[in-house]
Every structure is written in C-alpha cells, then in structure tokens.
Amino acid sequence: MKRNKDVNEIATSIVAQATKVKNPAAVALGRLGGLKGGKARAEKLSAEKRKEIAKKAAQKRWAKSEA
C-alpha cells in the first residue's frame, strides 16, 4: 500500500529535484574516462577475443529481432 505524502514532504522533494546541480569538474572527468574506456579495452584484447565478443554481440542482436 502506498503512503500518501503530506504537503511538506511533497515540497521538500520538489525543492530537492529542482536544486540538483552536478559538479562540472566531476562531469568532465567522468566523460573523459568514458571516452577512453572502450578504445583502451579493445587495444588490450587479443584479436581472437575481440572476434569472440563481436560474435556474441551479433548473436544477441539477431536473437532480439527474431523474437
């Protein structure tokens, strides 16, 4: 059963959502890591392992479209 919120709880949640501000330095750092990640991982993998991962991904994609 869902509990009804009183006016003060609703107001608090609205203010919390409206004032959420991300730290721009943290966002930039996270994006930098995200941009590097896949490429760095691919360089560390052997050609055989990359091929195996690609085959598995293709099988998953085809299985989704058939269902």
C-alpha positions as CSV (number, residue, x, y, z in Angstrom):
1,M,0.0,0.0,0.0
2,K,1.3,3.4,-1.0
3,R,1.6,6.0,1.8
4,N,0.3,9.5,0.9
5,K,2.8,12.3,1.3
6,D,1.8,15.4,3.2
7,V,2.4,18.9,1.7
8,N,5.7,19.4,3.5
9,E,7.2,16.1,2.1
10,I,6.0,17.0,-1.4
11,A,7.5,20.5,-1.2
12,T,10.8,19.0,0.1
13,S,11.0,16.5,-2.8
14,I,10.2,19.3,-5.4
15,V,12.9,21.5,-4.0
16,A,15.5,18.7,-3.9
17,Q,14.8,17.8,-7.5
18,A,14.9,21.4,-8.7
19,T,18.1,22.2,-7.0
20,K,20.1,19.2,-8.0
21,V,23.3,20.6,-9.5
22,K,26.1,18.4,-10.8
23,N,29.8,19.3,-10.2
24,P,31.1,20.3,-13.7
25,A,34.6,19.1,-12.9
26,A,33.2,15.6,-11.9
27,V,31.1,15.5,-15.1
28,A,34.1,16.3,-17.2
29,L,36.3,13.7,-15.5
30,G,33.6,11.1,-15.9
31,R,33.2,11.9,-19.6
32,L,36.9,11.7,-20.2
33,G,37.1,8.2,-18.7
34,G,34.0,7.2,-20.7
35,L,35.6,8.4,-24.0
36,K,38.8,6.5,-23.3
37,G,37.3,3.3,-21.9
38,G,36.1,1.2,-24.9
39,K,39.1,2.1,-27.0
40,A,41.6,1.3,-24.3
41,R,39.9,-2.0,-23.6
42,A,39.9,-3.0,-27.3
43,E,43.6,-2.3,-27.5
44,K,44.3,-4.7,-24.6
45,L,42.3,-7.6,-26.0
46,S,43.7,-10.1,-28.5
47,A,42.2,-10.2,-32.0
48,E,40.7,-13.6,-31.2
49,K,39.0,-12.3,-28.0
50,R,37.6,-9.2,-29.8
51,K,36.2,-11.5,-32.5
52,E,34.6,-13.8,-29.9
53,I,32.9,-10.7,-28.2
54,A,31.7,-9.4,-31.5
55,K,30.2,-12.8,-32.5
56,K,28.4,-13.0,-29.1
57,A,27.0,-9.4,-29.5
58,A,25.8,-10.2,-33.1
59,Q,24.0,-13.3,-31.9
60,K,22.3,-11.3,-29.1
61,R,21.2,-8.6,-31.6
62,W,19.8,-11.2,-34.1
63,A,18.0,-13.1,-31.3
64,K,16.2,-9.9,-30.2
65,S,15.0,-9.1,-33.7
66,E,13.6,-12.6,-34.3
67,A,11.6,-12.7,-31.1
